[in-house]
Amino acid sequence: MGLCARGTLDATITADYSVLMPFVDLPLSAVLQRAVAQAGYTDPTPIQLQAIPHVLAGRDLVALAQTGTGKTAAFALPILERLHTQARPQKRPIRALVLSPTRELAAQIDEGFRVYGAGSGVTSFVIFGGVGEEPQRQQLRRGMDVLVATPGRLLAFMSERIVDLRELQVFVLDEADRMLDMGFIHDVKRVIAALPAARQTLLFSATMPNDVEELARRFMKAPVRVAVTPPATTVEKIAQSLFFVEQGHKRGLLLHLLKDPQVRRALLFTRTKHGANRVAEVLEKAGVAAAAIHGNKSQGARERALAGFKQGTVRVLVATDIAARGIDVDDVTHVIQLDLPEVPEQYVHRIGRTARAGAAGVAWALCAPDERPLLKDIERTIRLRIDVVADHPFAGAAPPPREAEPPRHGRGEQRRFRPRRR
């Protein structure tokens, strides 16, 4: 079954829910309400409040929201409600499929289904690369209600005819923009081509670039569109600072900044995997507990690094953008960008790793002279001039001149932008 014209985004509805309500007022079964309460949640986030009613109603959905806004529960809870209230098939065919770009995010989504679905009888399983295939084969043969997968491992098992998607009811494409940025577009299309035409499709994304919009046009049927945060809106509770520094002095400045005892748990971004390894080694030699996480690391090494970061034994987690996609830690005090991102929207994704769950956060960006064009794109995108810290040991004689200031917005207002055509 190939891709067919299922609808257009012109038919979408932009929902606006201004009335807040607690979880107990949402139409969820008592068993799911108990699981949510046991997880410590009382009030749904805006994306959950907007998405859950539409998913429960069986509508296709395009949901735009930044990372860390509760998107997993926004699709997991209504899927669990749907499957929990159905007669349970004896063989447990796959009734819901969630496609994720990274191993860490896939594992996080599977954990969400297990937590929110505790006591419901709905089973979930996750498959991804970097680990042994045989245990995954055995579980796939036994069956599960919800399968969470990364594209490569899923397609490998589909080619072996181990994955049967004929009874699939719901398909979720999570982090759609990042998945397509990472080059998964052809894999995503191959997966979609194998799905039943009669299905509910949910697409979650932080932004709506052209390729995501095209996918939505081709395989969704009259989707509802909800958006709780404009793409590339920076979180107001994040104190953003910019440090101009020569490239060769970046590590020295980094070590200087890490002397601040307020930096209790920091996520540090580098552009390359090799750079992440080198920075982690420098920090360790300087007595700073650090670990690197990126695509070349084994799954075990990635899990150990992330566990150490969550437990506090790793103070600085050095990551590339792709590997950081599945990192969900509430108490990250600082996000440090050793290298500015080449895609300006990624700046927002990065700093969004702090100031989660209502907390405040700090974001530091180190900018070398050859990164000034990247800074220009970032400030144009977020429509905000990032404050410069000129008083540091590696500042040089004077900070470089800057162009006219981009439009500022009053604190508390949302800053909107139109995604760049790329």
Long-range contacts (C-beta under 8 A, 24 or more apart in sequence): 1-193, 1-194, 1-195, 1-197, 2-193, 3-189, 3-192, 3-193, 3-218, 3-219, 4-197, 4-218, 4-219, 5-217, 5-218, 6-218, 6-219, 6-220, 6-221, 7-60, 7-217, 7-220, 7-221, 7-222, 7-223, 8-217, 9-62, 9-213, 9-216, 9-217, 9-223, 9-225, 11-222, 11-223, 12-62, 12-222, 12-223, 12-224, 12-225, 13-224, 13-225, 14-225, 14-226, 14-227, 15-50, 15-54, 15-224, 15-225, 15-226, 17-46, 17-49, 17-50, 20-49, 21-49, 26-52, 26-53, 26-77, 27-53, 27-56, 27-81, 28-52, 28-77, 28-81, 29-81, 29-84, 29-85, 29-120, 31-84, 31-119, 31-120, 32-77, 32-80, 32-81, 32-84, 32-116, 32-117, 32-120, 34-118, 34-119, 35-115, 35-116, 35-117, 35-118, 35-119, 35-120, 36-73, 36-77, 36-116, 38-118, 39-115, 39-116, 41-73, 44-70, 44-73, 45-69, 45-70, 45-73, 45-74, 45-228, 46-228, 46-229, 47-71, 47-74, 47-226, 47-228, 48-73, 48-74, 48-77, 50-74, 50-226, 50-228, 51-75, 51-78, 51-202, 51-226, 52-77, 52-78, 54-224, 54-226, 55-79, 55-200, 55-202, 56-81, 56-82, 58-200, 59-200, 59-222, 59-223, 59-224, 60-200, 60-201, 60-202, 60-220, 60-221, 60-222, 60-223, 60-224, 61-201, 61-202, 61-203, 61-223, 61-224, 61-225, 61-226, 62-203, 62-205, 62-208, 62-216, 62-220, 62-223, 62-224, 62-225, 62-226, 63-202, 63-203, 63-204, 63-205, 63-225, 63-226, 63-227, 64-205, 64-206, 64-207, 64-208, 64-225, 64-226, 64-227, 64-228, 64-229, 64-231, 65-204, 65-206, 65-227, 65-228, 65-229, 66-206, 66-229, 66-233, 66-235, 66-348, 66-349, 66-352, 67-175, 67-206, 67-325, 67-349, 67-352, 67-353, 68-328, 68-352, 68-353, 68-356, 69-228, 69-229, 71-174, 71-204, 72-108, 72-109, 72-112, 72-174, 73-112, 73-116, 74-204, 75-172, 75-174, 75-202, 75-204, 76-109, 76-112, 76-113, 76-116, 76-117, 77-116, 79-113, 79-146, 79-170, 79-172, 80-113, 80-116, 80-117, 80-120, 80-122, 82-169, 82-170, 83-120, 83-122, 83-145, 83-146, 83-169, 84-117, 84-120, 84-121, 84-122, 88-121, 89-167, 91-143, 92-123, 92-142, 92-143, 92-144, 92-145, 93-143, 93-164, 93-166, 93-167, 94-143, 94-144, 94-145, 94-146, 94-147, 94-163, 94-164, 94-165, 94-167, 94-168, 95-145, 95-146, 95-167, 95-168, 95-169, 95-170, 96-145, 96-146, 96-147, 96-168, 96-169, 96-170, 96-171, 96-172, 97-146, 97-147, 97-148, 97-149, 97-165, 97-168, 97-170, 97-171, 97-172, 97-191, 97-195, 98-146, 98-147, 98-148, 98-149, 98-172, 98-174, 99-149, 99-150, 99-151, 99-154, 99-171, 99-172, 99-173, 99-174, 99-179, 99-188, 99-191, 100-148, 100-149, 100-150, 100-174, 100-175, 100-179, 100-326, 101-150, 101-151, 101-174, 101-175, 101-178, 101-179, 101-182, 101-184, 101-322, 101-325, 102-150, 102-322, 102-323, 102-325, 102-326, 103-128, 103-129, 103-130, 103-150, 103-299, 103-302, 103-326, 104-302, 104-306, 104-323, 104-325, 104-326, 104-327, 105-174, 105-175, 105-325, 105-326, 106-148, 106-149, 106-150, 106-326, 107-326, 108-326, 108-328, 109-148, 109-174, 110-148, 113-146, 113-148, 122-146, 124-148, 127-153, 127-154, 127-157, 128-153, 128-299, 129-153, 129-299, 130-298, 130-299, 130-302, 131-299, 133-157, 137-162, 151-179, 151-184, 151-187, 151-188, 151-191, 152-187, 154-191, 155-187, 155-190, 155-191, 158-191, 158-194, 165-194, 165-195, 165-196, 166-196, 167-196, 168-195, 168-196, 168-199, 169-199, 169-200, 170-199, 170-200, 170-201, 170-202, 171-195, 171-199, 171-200, 171-201, 171-202, 172-201, 172-202, 172-203, 172-204, 173-201, 173-202, 173-203, 173-204, 173-215, 174-204, 175-204, 175-205, 175-206, 175-325, 176-203, 176-204, 176-205, 176-212, 176-215, 177-205, 177-206, 177-207, 177-208, 177-209, 177-212, 178-206, 178-322, 178-325, 178-349, 180-209, 180-211, 180-212, 180-215, 181-343, 182-322, 185-211, 185-215, 188-215, 192-219, 206-231, 206-345, 206-348, 206-349, 207-231, 207-232, 207-345, 207-419, 208-419, 209-419, 209-422, 210-421, 210-422, 229-414, 230-414, 230-415, 230-416, 230-417, 231-345, 231-417, 231-419, 232-344, 232-345, 232-348, 232-381, 232-382, 232-417, 232-419, 233-348, 233-382, 233-414, 233-415, 233-416, 234-348, 234-351, 234-382, 234-384, 234-415, 235-351, 235-352, 235-355, 235-361, 236-411, 236-412, 237-355, 237-358, 237-359, 237-360, 237-361, 238-351, 238-352, 238-354, 238-355, 238-360, 238-361, 238-362, 238-363, 239-360, 239-361, 239-362, 239-363, 240-351, 240-363, 240-365, 240-384, 240-386, 240-387, 241-362, 241-363, 241-364, 241-365, 241-386, 241-387, 241-388, 241-389, 242-364, 242-365, 242-367, 242-375, 242-386, 242-387, 242-388, 242-389, 243-364, 243-365, 243-366, 243-367, 243-388, 243-389, 243-392, 243-394, 243-395, 244-367, 244-388, 244-390, 244-395, 244-396, 244-399, 244-400, 245-366, 245-367, 245-368, 245-392, 245-394, 245-395, 245-396, 246-368, 246-369, 246-394, 246-396, 247-368, 247-369, 247-370, 249-394, 250-338, 250-366, 250-368, 251-279, 251-282, 252-393, 252-394, 253-366, 253-392, 253-393, 253-394, 254-279, 254-283, 254-336, 254-338, 254-366, 255-282, 255-283, 255-286, 255-288, 256-392, 256-393, 256-394, 257-336, 257-364, 257-392, 258-283, 258-288, 258-316, 262-333, 262-334, 262-362, 263-315, 263-333, 263-334, 264-312, 264-315, 264-331, 264-333, 265-309, 265-312, 265-315, 265-329, 265-331, 265-332, 265-333, 265-334, 266-315, 266-316, 266-317, 266-332, 266-333, 266-334, 266-335, 266-336, 267-309, 267-316, 267-317, 267-319, 267-324, 267-327, 267-329, 267-332, 267-334, 267-335, 267-336, 267-350, 267-353, 267-354, 268-316, 268-317, 268-318, 268-319, 268-335, 268-336, 268-337, 268-338, 269-318, 269-319, 269-320, 269-321, 269-324, 269-335, 269-336, 269-337, 269-338, 269-339, 269-341, 269-350, 270-318, 270-319, 270-320, 270-338, 270-339, 271-320, 271-339, 271-341, 271-342, 272-320, 273-320, 275-338, 275-339, 276-318, 276-319, 276-320, 279-318, 279-338, 280-316, 280-318, 283-316, 283-318, 288-315, 288-316, 289-313, 289-314, 289-315, 289-316, 290-314, 290-315, 290-316, 290-317, 290-318, 291-316, 291-317, 291-318, 292-317, 292-318, 292-319, 293-317, 293-318, 293-319, 293-320, 293-323, 293-324, 293-327, 294-319, 294-320, 294-322, 294-323, 295-320, 295-322, 295-323, 297-323, 321-346, 321-349, 321-350, 324-350, 324-353, 327-353, 328-356, 329-353, 329-356, 330-356, 330-357, 330-359, 331-356, 331-359, 332-356, 332-361, 333-361, 333-362, 334-361, 334-362, 334-363, 334-364, 335-361, 335-362, 335-363, 335-364, 336-363, 336-364, 336-365, 336-366, 337-363, 337-364, 337-365, 337-366, 338-366, 339-366, 339-371, 340-365, 340-366, 340-367, 340-371, 340-374, 340-375, 340-378, 341-374, 341-378, 342-374, 343-422, 344-374, 344-377, 344-378, 344-380, 344-381, 344-382, 344-420, 345-381, 345-419, 345-420, 347-378, 347-381, 347-382, 348-381, 348-382, 369-400, 372-400, 376-403, 379-406, 380-406, 381-417, 381-420, 382-415, 382-417, 383-407, 383-408, 383-409, 383-415, 383-416, 383-417, 384-408, 384-409, 384-415
